[in-house]
Amino acid sequence: MINNVRIEGGGNTYIYKIKKENILNILEFILEKLE
C-alpha cells in the first residue's frame, strides 16, 4: 500500500509516495526539516 504524503516547508511542497517500510525514514526526514 502506498500513501501520498505532502510535506510543506520553506515555500516548497514535496510529495512522496511512501511504502509502509519507509515511513520511519520519512519521519526522520521531517524531524530534520523541523530542526
Buried (B, 14 or more C-beta within 10 A) or exposed (E): EEEEEEEEEEEEEEEBEBEEEBEEEBEEBEEEEEE
